[in-house]
Amino acid sequence: MSMSVSKILIRPIITEKATLLSGDNKYMFEVSSDANKIEVAKAFEVTYKIKPIKINVIRVKGKAIRYGQTSGRTKLWKKAIVTLKVGDKIELATS
């Protein structure tokens, strides 16, 4: 593994869509931009002690923003949707 486990899984994403997905044993995480599916799966397994059955990784483009005359973009980031077996469950802190 090229990166440490704590740097791969940045944070769980807790939104309305992610909450609906958790009913299907799917959990959404923000992950490092350099991480691939294999690294995300290994980091998840080390962190939560559960082996995922499927990982989907999505690159999210930054949005165009403007502050007065200055324009730019928010940063690019990557998210992963982790699918677990039926019966497996993880607890995410909601704060």
Secondary structure, 3 states (H helix, E strand, C coil): CCCCHHHHEEEECCCHHHHHHHCCCEEEEEECCCCCHHHHHHHHHHHHCCCCCEEEEEEECCCEEEECCEEEECCCEEEEEEECCCCCCCCCCCC
